[in-house]
Amino acid sequence: MRRKRAGRLRATLSAVPALPDPSPVPCSPLAASAAHQRRLREVWRSAGWPCRDGIEAELLAAGLLERVRHDSGHETLRVTDAGVAALAAALARNRARRGAHEALAERVAREMTRAGRIAWRGLSLRAHVVDAGDPSGAGRWVMAMPDVFSIRHTTVEDWLEPAAHEIKVSRADLLSDLRQPRKREAYRMLSSQCWYVLKQGIADADEVPMEFGVMFAAESGALEVARPAPRRAMRLPLATWMALARATAEPALDGEAQAWLGGEGEA
């Protein structure tokens, strides 16, 4: 009896037509623009009230947005399936880029610690920056977040040699940084030497201003110095000391040190 029921069930399932494979939703090249991505996210998170500007018109023409007319007569916007695919693709790219960025920042911090320095990641520091075109010379305070900040492990304040390392794994991110002179000057005001650490292949050393050192991160994991950073004498201001005291430094590489002394790691 059970065999007959199983046979009838298999016959019924074989008669059901197979569903067609879902075809991938094409993603418009227009969605690569930061302004268009921002607008798509705004519409996705909101009620979709129209702005009637050029960005909205381009998104509508590309099929990433669509107009919805309600019974009351008003009109709103809705993200289409192609728009959702564009948002998901942008999110995946950002996650991959962020993962590569964090991996390189961790590598640089590890090298600073291995060199006998105390390193921090993710600091928010305040720097006093004087604009070149400001006739008063009063300047302004700017918040800066160097990817890696380190000082020498010493008890002599004049020997601290604070260093800032800015990590770039994409050319677009580097060019955006180079268009912000106030941000770059804030890095310099916080350190006696400032470096750009670039993923190999995204730029040449000559594209980075001469007041910064340049390192290239090779695929093999090595950090190659393309141009040394100019050094200047400086003392850390009290605000920076307070920020360092509140933050947690990168852990020391005690395991590697023991391996160098003939521990299990060396064997």
C-alpha positions, 0 to 999 in steps of 0.5 A: 500500500505504501509503495502504491502511494509513493508511486502516485506521489512521484507521478504527481510531482513529475507532472508539475512543470518546473519553474523557470530560473530567475534571470538576474536583474540588469544593473544600470551603469548610472547607479555607480555614481555616488549622487545617484546611489545616495538618492536611491538610498533616500527614496528606499528609506523614505515615503518617496516624495519627488524632488523634480531635479536632474538626478531624479529624472536620470534615475527615472529614465534609467528604470531605477525609480518609478512613479506611483500615482495614488487615488488622492491624486498625489505622486510618489516614487518607488525603487524598482527591482533594477534599483534594488539590484543596484543598491545591493551591488553597491553595498557589496562593493562597499563591504569588499572595499571596507574589508580590504581597507581594514585588512591593510590598516591592520597590517600597517598597525602590526608593522608599527607595533613590530617596529617598537611603536605604540599604534592606534586605529580609528582615532578621532583627533582634533587639529588646528589648521590655518588655511593658506588663503586666510589673511587673519591666520586665525585658522580653525579646528578640524576633526581628523581620523587617521587610519593608523596613528603611532608614537615611539615607545619612549619616555622622552617627549621630544623622541615620540615622533608621532606618525599618521598613516592614511590607507587607500585601497581604491583610486577614487578614494585617494583622489577624493582625499587629494581634493581636500587640502584641509583634511591633509593639513590636519594629518600633518598637524597631528604628526611629525611624519605623515604617510599614504599607504596605497594598494599597489597599482592604484596610483603613482608616488608622484600623484601624492603631494611631496609633504607626504611619504608614500608606501605601496602595499604589494599583494605578497603582503610587503610594504614597500617605501616609494618615498620617505616622509619628511620629518619635522619636530613637534610635541603632541598637544594636550587634546591629543594626549587625552584622546590617546589616553581614552583609546585602546592601543593595538596589542603588542606582538608578544607571541612573535617576540617569544618566537624570535627568542627561540620559542615554539613559533621558531621551531 
